[in-house]
């Protein structure tokens, strides 16, 4: 394999949130801080240089005014007075005062030392060219200086200008100190932002990493993993939702396993009975035995058929293919058929059924086969969870413009802790009784699809009442 092919097969480097934050947010913050500091340094330098220039200008203006007054006195010789003024210049320890003759040479200074003849005077050159007579630069000894120059040729024939020069060492030192302080402050702010940013990003990355780990474990069927995050924010809400989802998935997985076990048992029992009686009938010639065996085979086959129908209905509901063939129907006819189907079965199980049938109820717009399926499921459950000698009472009435069918039994009842889950798919509160655990879930879906409700009240050891409420209606024109 060639090197380019090996490089192509290398996985792309993972970009973590921390790297992205450093590359994007932190980079922008650093750039902003640098720009702000540079702008601050420029403003501070400009401010201090402007102050220094103002001070030099004020001192030079004062000297020029004095010389101007001397020049106005015709009896006064300007040269001695100018020399006097230079010698008595009060700020000579901070700045140097110079007089420039008409040839552009410095001929007199407050310090007594004149620069060489070839020394450049940019401020004087600026003044003679019509500029502002201001210059900042380096002296011959490389010291940074500021110079301000003013014209006096209007009242002097010997001298053309006076200038004042001051070192910027103290100003630059102050600017440097402020710059260092500003840099330290910016660095401290940046460090604080980095620390808080890393902590903040870490507080997001840690739960997200746990969420990723949890998702991987959940995908493998391990729902025991829990995310440790106590934050009261959106991530906390997400972690709580994921934990709740894991609990629901675990419960669903447990119920599914119980459902498979229960259905396997429910299928095995009738199949065993059918196989056993089929073998008996095959070897026996006794008409009574054959009749008894055929009754058992027919009964168990009906049980298998009902279980298969429930499973098919549940599968259709899960896939969204569950449909209703609605039409105007007589609900009493369907309820009466369901009661009639279970009269003989209840008698065989020594359970008494009472049915309060009204003379008339409003018509219902719905699927009669599905409604009958619900009645059969509810009545079958009432008989199934009742002991010999028990009573199942069925009643149909009209209340507040709605049709109400109730089926009550005196069976084992349902625990208060199981009651909220009784209509969930795969849930089976009593594993000692036959059934797949999805009949009520299917019945509830059917009634909800008709715009009604299926409610269950129960007390353990006393009995259970299932109340079906349906709105009346006719087929639309």
C-alpha positions as CSV (number, residue, x, y, z in Angstrom):
1,X,0.0,0.0,0.0
2,X,1.4,3.4,-1.0
3,X,1.9,6.2,1.5
4,X,-0.9,8.4,0.0
5,X,-3.4,5.4,0.3
6,X,-2.3,5.0,4.0
7,X,-2.9,8.7,4.6
8,X,-6.3,8.5,3.0
9,X,-7.3,5.6,5.4
10,X,-6.3,7.5,8.5
11,X,-9.4,8.7,10.4
12,X,-10.0,12.4,10.5
13,X,-8.8,14.1,13.6
14,X,-11.7,14.5,16.0
15,X,-12.6,18.1,16.7
16,X,-13.7,18.3,20.3
17,X,-15.8,21.1,21.7
18,X,-12.8,22.4,23.7
19,X,-10.7,22.7,20.6
20,X,-13.5,24.4,18.7
21,X,-14.0,26.8,21.6
22,X,-10.2,27.6,21.7
23,X,-10.0,28.0,17.9
24,X,-13.1,30.1,17.5
25,X,-14.2,31.9,20.7
26,X,-10.9,32.2,22.4
27,X,-9.1,33.3,19.2
28,X,-11.7,36.0,18.7
29,X,-11.3,37.1,22.3
30,X,-7.5,37.3,22.0
31,X,-7.8,39.3,18.8
32,X,-10.3,41.7,20.4
33,X,-8.1,42.1,23.5
34,X,-5.0,42.8,21.4
35,X,-6.8,45.3,19.2
36,X,-8.3,47.0,22.3
37,X,-4.9,47.1,24.1
38,X,-3.2,48.6,21.0
39,X,-5.9,51.2,20.7
40,X,-5.5,52.0,24.4
41,X,-1.7,52.3,24.1
42,X,-2.1,54.6,21.1
43,X,-4.6,56.7,23.0
44,X,-2.4,56.9,26.1
45,X,0.7,57.8,24.1
46,X,-1.3,60.4,22.1
47,X,-2.6,61.9,25.3
48,X,0.8,62.1,27.0
49,X,2.5,63.4,23.9
50,X,-0.2,66.0,23.5
51,X,0.3,67.1,27.1
52,X,4.0,67.3,26.6
53,X,3.6,69.4,23.5
54,X,1.1,71.7,25.2
55,X,3.6,72.3,28.0
56,X,6.4,73.0,25.5
57,X,4.1,75.3,23.5
58,X,3.1,77.2,26.7
59,X,6.7,77.7,27.8
60,X,7.7,78.8,24.3
61,X,4.8,81.1,23.9
62,X,5.6,82.8,27.2
63,X,9.2,83.4,26.0
64,X,8.1,84.7,22.7
65,X,5.7,87.2,24.4
66,X,8.4,88.5,26.6
67,X,10.8,88.9,23.7
68,X,8.0,90.7,21.7
69,X,7.5,93.2,24.5
70,X,11.2,93.9,24.6
71,X,11.2,94.4,20.8
72,X,8.4,96.9,21.0
73,X,10.7,99.2,23.2
74,X,12.8,101.1,20.7
75,X,15.4,102.0,23.4
76,X,16.0,98.3,24.3
77,X,18.5,96.1,22.5
78,X,16.9,92.7,21.8
79,X,20.0,90.6,21.8
80,X,21.1,91.2,25.4
81,X,17.5,90.8,26.6
82,X,17.2,87.5,24.6
83,X,20.4,86.3,26.1
84,X,19.2,87.3,29.6
85,X,15.9,85.5,29.1
86,X,17.7,82.3,28.0
87,X,20.0,82.4,31.0
88,X,17.1,83.0,33.4
89,X,14.8,80.4,31.8
90,X,13.2,78.7,34.8
91,X,12.5,75.3,33.1
92,X,16.0,74.7,31.8
93,X,16.3,71.6,33.9
94,X,13.4,70.0,32.0
95,X,13.8,71.5,28.6
96,X,16.3,73.4,26.5
97,X,15.5,76.8,24.9
98,X,17.3,77.6,21.6
99,X,17.5,80.7,19.4
100,X,17.9,80.1,15.6
101,X,19.4,82.9,13.5
102,X,18.3,83.9,10.0
103,X,20.7,81.3,8.5
104,X,19.0,78.5,10.3
105,X,21.7,77.8,12.8
106,X,21.3,77.5,16.6
107,X,23.4,80.3,18.0
108,X,22.1,80.5,21.6
109,X,20.8,77.9,24.1
110,X,19.6,78.0,27.7
111,X,22.2,75.3,28.6
112,X,25.1,77.2,27.0
113,X,26.0,74.3,24.7
114,X,25.1,74.8,21.0
115,X,24.7,71.9,18.7
116,X,27.0,71.4,15.7
117,X,26.3,73.3,12.5
118,X,25.1,70.2,10.6
119,X,22.5,69.2,13.2
120,X,19.1,68.8,11.5
121,X,16.3,71.0,12.8
122,X,13.1,69.3,11.4
123,X,10.8,71.5,13.5
124,X,12.5,74.7,12.1
125,X,12.3,73.3,8.6
126,X,8.6,72.5,9.1
127,X,8.0,76.1,10.4
128,X,9.8,77.7,7.4
129,X,7.8,75.5,5.0
130,X,4.5,76.8,6.5
131,X,4.0,73.8,8.9
132,X,3.3,73.7,12.6
133,X,6.9,73.7,13.8
134,X,6.5,70.4,15.7
135,X,8.8,67.4,15.6
136,X,9.3,64.1,17.5
137,X,12.4,62.1,16.8
138,X,15.8,61.0,17.9
139,X,18.7,63.3,18.8
140,X,22.3,62.6,17.9
141,X,22.7,60.6,21.1
142,X,19.7,58.5,20.1
143,X,17.6,60.0,22.8
144,X,14.0,60.5,21.9
145,X,13.0,64.2,22.0
146,X,10.2,66.5,21.2
147,X,10.8,70.0,19.7
148,X,8.5,73.0,19.2
149,X,9.6,76.0,17.1
150,X,8.0,79.5,16.8
151,X,8.8,82.3,14.4
152,X,10.1,85.7,15.8
153,X,11.3,87.2,12.5
154,X,8.5,89.7,12.7
155,X,10.2,91.6,15.5
156,X,13.8,90.5,15.1
157,X,16.2,91.0,12.3
158,X,19.0,88.8,13.8
159,X,17.0,85.8,14.9
160,X,14.3,84.0,12.9
161,X,12.9,81.6,15.4
162,X,13.1,80.2,18.9
163,X,12.7,76.5,19.7
164,X,12.3,74.4,22.8
165,X,13.5,70.8,23.1
166,X,12.5,68.3,25.8
167,X,13.4,64.7,26.4
168,X,10.5,62.2,26.1
169,X,12.2,59.6,28.4
170,X,9.9,60.4,31.3
171,X,6.8,60.5,29.1
172,X,7.8,57.2,27.4
173,X,8.5,55.7,30.8
174,X,5.0,56.6,32.0
175,X,3.4,55.3,28.8
176,X,5.5,52.0,29.2
177,X,4.3,51.6,32.8
178,X,0.7,52.1,31.8
179,X,1.2,49.7,28.9
180,X,2.6,47.0,31.1
181,X,-0.2,47.5,33.6
182,X,-2.8,47.3,30.8
183,X,-1.1,44.2,29.4
184,X,-1.2,42.6,32.9
185,X,-4.8,43.4,33.3
186,X,-5.6,42.1,29.8
187,X,-3.6,38.9,30.5
188,X,-5.4,38.5,33.8
189,X,-8.8,39.0,32.1
190,X,-7.8,36.6,29.3
191,X,-6.6,34.0,31.9
192,X,-9.8,34.3,33.8
193,X,-11.8,33.9,30.6
194,X,-9.7,30.8,29.7
195,X,-10.2,29.3,33.1
196,X,-13.9,30.0,33.2
197,X,-14.3,29.0,29.6
198,X,-12.5,25.7,30.1
199,X,-14.6,25.0,33.2
200,X,-17.8,26.0,31.3
201,X,-16.9,23.9,28.2
202,X,-15.9,21.0,30.5
203,X,-19.2,21.2,32.3
204,X,-20.9,20.7,28.9
205,X,-18.4,18.1,27.6
206,X,-18.6,15.8,30.7
207,X,-22.4,15.2,30.6
208,X,-22.3,15.0,26.8
209,X,-19.6,12.3,27.1
210,X,-21.7,10.5,29.6
211,X,-24.7,10.9,27.2
212,X,-22.6,9.4,24.4
213,X,-21.6,6.5,26.7
214,X,-25.2,6.0,27.8
215,X,-26.4,5.9,24.2
216,X,-23.8,3.3,23.4
217,X,-24.8,1.1,26.3
218,X,-28.5,1.6,25.6
219,X,-27.9,0.6,22.0
220,X,-26.4,-2.7,23.4
221,X,-29.4,-3.3,25.6
222,X,-27.7,-2.2,28.9
223,X,-30.2,0.2,30.6
224,X,-28.5,0.2,34.0
225,X,-26.1,3.1,33.2
226,X,-27.0,6.4,34.8
227,X,-25.7,9.9,34.0
228,X,-24.3,11.8,37.0
229,X,-25.2,15.5,36.5
230,X,-26.9,17.7,39.1
231,X,-27.1,20.9,37.1
232,X,-30.5,22.7,37.0
233,X,-30.3,23.7,33.4
234,X,-31.1,22.5,29.9
235,X,-28.4,19.8,30.0
236,X,-29.8,18.7,33.3
237,X,-33.2,18.4,31.7
238,X,-31.7,16.4,28.9
239,X,-29.9,14.1,31.3
240,X,-33.2,13.6,33.2
241,X,-35.0,12.9,30.0
242,X,-32.4,10.4,28.9
243,X,-32.5,8.7,32.4
244,X,-36.3,8.6,32.2
245,X,-36.0,7.2,28.7
246,X,-33.7,4.5,30.0
247,X,-36.1,3.6,32.8
248,X,-38.9,3.4,30.2
249,X,-36.8,1.3,27.9
250,X,-35.8,-1.0,30.8
251,X,-39.5,-1.4,31.8
252,X,-40.5,-2.0,28.2
253,X,-37.7,-4.5,27.8
254,X,-38.7,-6.2,31.0
255,X,-42.4,-6.2,29.9
256,X,-41.4,-7.5,26.5
257,X,-39.5,-10.4,28.0
258,X,-42.4,-11.1,30.3
259,X,-44.7,-10.9,27.3
260,X,-42.7,-13.3,25.3
261,X,-42.5,-15.7,28.2
262,X,-46.2,-15.3,28.9
263,X,-47.2,-15.7,25.2
264,X,-44.9,-18.7,24.9
265,X,-46.6,-20.3,27.9
266,X,-50.1,-19.3,26.6
267,X,-49.3,-20.8,23.3
268,X,-47.8,-23.9,24.7
269,X,-50.8,-24.7,27.0
270,X,-53.5,-24.9,24.2
271,X,-51.1,-26.6,21.8
272,X,-50.3,-29.2,24.4
273,X,-54.0,-29.7,25.0
274,X,-54.8,-29.9,21.3
275,X,-51.9,-32.3,20.6
276,X,-52.8,-34.5,23.6
277,X,-56.5,-34.7,22.7
278,X,-55.8,-35.3,19.1
279,X,-53.6,-38.2,19.9
280,X,-56.3,-39.5,22.3
281,X,-59.0,-39.2,19.6
282,X,-56.7,-40.9,17.1
283,X,-56.4,-44.0,19.3
284,X,-59.8,-44.0,21.0
285,X,-63.1,-45.1,19.5
286,X,-65.3,-44.0,22.5
287,X,-67.8,-41.4,21.2
288,X,-68.0,-39.7,24.5
289,X,-64.2,-39.3,24.7
290,X,-64.1,-38.1,21.1
291,X,-66.9,-35.5,21.8
292,X,-65.1,-34.3,24.9
293,X,-61.8,-34.1,23.1
294,X,-63.3,-32.2,20.1
295,X,-64.8,-29.6,22.5
296,X,-61.4,-29.1,24.1
297,X,-59.7,-28.7,20.7
298,X,-62.3,-26.2,19.5
299,X,-62.1,-24.2,22.8
300,X,-58.3,-24.1,22.7
301,X,-58.2,-23.3,19.0
302,X,-60.5,-20.3,19.7
303,X,-58.1,-19.2,22.4
304,X,-55.2,-19.4,20.0
305,X,-57.2,-17.6,17.4
306,X,-58.0,-14.8,19.8
307,X,-54.3,-14.5,20.9
308,X,-53.2,-14.3,17.2
309,X,-55.8,-11.6,16.5
310,X,-54.6,-9.6,19.4
311,X,-51.0,-9.9,18.3
312,X,-51.9,-8.9,14.7
313,X,-53.9,-5.9,16.0
314,X,-51.1,-4.8,18.2
315,X,-48.6,-5.1,15.2
316,X,-50.9,-3.1,13.0
317,X,-51.2,-0.4,15.7
318,X,-47.4,-0.2,16.1
319,X,-46.9,0.1,12.3
320,X,-49.7,2.6,11.9
321,X,-51.7,0.3,9.6
322,X,-54.6,-0.2,12.1
323,X,-57.8,0.9,10.3
324,X,-61.5,1.1,11.2
325,X,-64.4,0.3,9.0
326,X,-66.9,2.8,10.5
327,X,-70.6,2.9,9.9
328,X,-73.8,3.6,11.9
329,X,-74.1,0.7,14.4
330,X,-76.4,-0.5,17.2
331,X,-74.1,-0.9,20.2
332,X,-76.6,-3.0,22.1
333,X,-76.5,-5.6,19.4
334,X,-72.7,-5.9,19.7
335,X,-72.8,-5.9,23.5
336,X,-75.6,-8.5,23.5
337,X,-73.6,-10.8,21.2
338,X,-70.5,-10.5,23.4
339,X,-72.5,-11.4,26.5
340,X,-74.1,-14.3,24.8
341,X,-70.7,-15.7,23.7
342,X,-69.5,-15.9,27.3
343,X,-72.7,-17.1,29.0
344,X,-71.9,-20.8,28.6
345,X,-68.2,-20.3,29.4
346,X,-69.1,-18.4,32.6
347,X,-71.5,-21.2,33.6
348,X,-68.8,-23.8,33.0
349,X,-66.4,-21.8,35.3
350,X,-69.2,-21.4,37.9
351,X,-69.4,-17.6,37.4
352,X,-72.7,-15.8,37.3
353,X,-73.2,-13.1,34.7
354,X,-75.9,-10.4,35.1
355,X,-76.8,-8.0,32.2
356,X,-78.9,-4.9,32.6
357,X,-80.0,-4.2,29.0
358,X,-81.8,-1.0,28.3
359,X,-84.6,-0.9,25.8
360,X,-82.8,1.6,23.5
361,X,-79.5,3.5,23.2
362,X,-78.4,6.1,20.6
363,X,-76.6,4.7,17.6
364,X,-72.8,4.9,17.4
365,X,-70.7,5.7,14.4
366,X,-67.9,3.2,14.5
367,X,-66.5,-0.2,13.6
368,X,-68.9,-2.8,15.0
369,X,-66.3,-5.7,14.8
370,X,-63.8,-3.7,16.7
371,X,-66.3,-2.5,19.3
372,X,-67.5,-6.1,19.8
373,X,-63.8,-7.1,20.1
374,X,-63.4,-4.6,23.0
375,X,-66.6,-6.0,24.8
376,X,-65.3,-9.6,24.3
377,X,-61.9,-8.6,25.7
378,X,-63.3,-6.8,28.8
379,X,-65.9,-9.6,29.6
380,X,-63.2,-12.3,29.1
381,X,-60.9,-10.5,31.5
382,X,-63.7,-10.2,34.1
383,X,-64.4,-13.9,33.9
384,X,-60.6,-14.8,33.7
385,X,-59.8,-12.9,36.9
386,X,-62.8,-14.1,38.9
387,X,-62.9,-17.2,41.0
388,X,-65.7,-19.9,41.0
389,X,-68.8,-18.5,42.6
390,X,-67.9,-14.9,41.4
391,X,-70.3,-12.4,39.8
392,X,-69.8,-10.4,36.6
393,X,-72.3,-7.5,36.2
394,X,-72.7,-5.8,32.8
395,X,-74.6,-2.5,32.4
396,X,-75.3,-0.1,29.5
397,X,-76.8,3.3,30.0
398,X,-76.8,6.8,28.6
399,X,-75.3,9.5,30.8
400,X,-75.0,13.2,29.9
401,X,-75.4,12.5,26.2
402,X,-72.8,9.7,26.1
403,X,-73.1,5.9,26.0
404,X,-71.6,4.2,29.1
405,X,-70.9,0.5,29.3
406,X,-69.6,-0.9,32.5
407,X,-68.3,-4.4,33.3
408,X,-67.8,-5.2,37.0
409,X,-66.5,-8.3,38.6
410,X,-65.9,-9.6,42.1
411,X,-62.5,-11.1,41.2
412,X,-59.0,-10.7,42.7
413,X,-58.8,-7.0,41.8
414,X,-55.7,-5.0,40.9
415,X,-53.0,-3.5,43.2
416,X,-53.0,0.3,43.5
417,X,-49.4,0.3,42.2
418,X,-50.3,-1.7,39.1
419,X,-53.4,0.3,38.2
420,X,-51.7,3.2,36.4
421,X,-49.8,0.7,34.2
422,X,-52.7,-1.7,33.5
423,X,-53.3,-0.3,30.0
424,X,-49.7,-0.3,28.9
425,X,-48.6,-2.8,26.3
426,X,-47.0,-6.0,27.5
427,X,-48.0,-5.2,31.1
428,X,-49.5,-8.1,33.0
429,X,-50.1,-7.5,36.8
430,X,-51.1,-11.1,37.6
431,X,-48.9,-13.8,36.0
432,X,-51.0,-16.6,37.5
433,X,-53.9,-15.9,35.1
434,X,-53.8,-16.6,31.4
435,X,-53.5,-13.8,28.8
436,X,-50.9,-12.0,26.6
437,X,-51.0,-8.7,28.4
438,X,-51.8,-6.6,25.3
439,X,-55.6,-7.1,25.2
440,X,-56.4,-4.0,27.2
441,X,-53.8,-1.9,25.3
442,X,-55.5,-2.8,22.1
443,X,-59.0,-2.2,23.5
444,X,-57.9,1.2,24.8
445,X,-56.5,2.2,21.4
446,X,-59.8,1.1,19.7
447,X,-62.0,3.1,22.0
448,X,-59.7,6.1,21.7
449,X,-59.9,5.9,17.9
450,X,-63.7,6.1,18.3
451,X,-63.4,9.3,20.4
452,X,-64.2,7.6,23.7
453,X,-62.4,6.5,26.8
454,X,-61.7,3.3,28.7
455,X,-61.4,3.7,32.5
456,X,-60.5,1.1,35.1
457,X,-61.2,1.3,38.8
458,X,-60.2,-1.6,41.1
459,X,-59.6,-2.6,44.6
460,X,-57.4,-5.6,45.5
461,X,-59.4,-8.5,46.8
462,X,-62.7,-6.7,46.1
463,X,-63.0,-6.6,42.3
464,X,-62.6,-4.4,39.2
465,X,-64.9,-2.2,37.1
466,X,-64.1,-1.3,33.5
467,X,-66.1,1.7,32.2
468,X,-66.3,2.3,28.4
469,X,-67.6,5.7,27.3
470,X,-68.5,6.4,23.7
471,X,-70.0,9.4,21.9
472,X,-73.2,8.8,20.0
473,X,-73.3,9.6,16.3
474,X,-74.5,8.6,12.8
475,X,-72.8,8.1,9.5
476,X,-72.2,11.6,8.0
477,X,-74.2,12.4,4.9
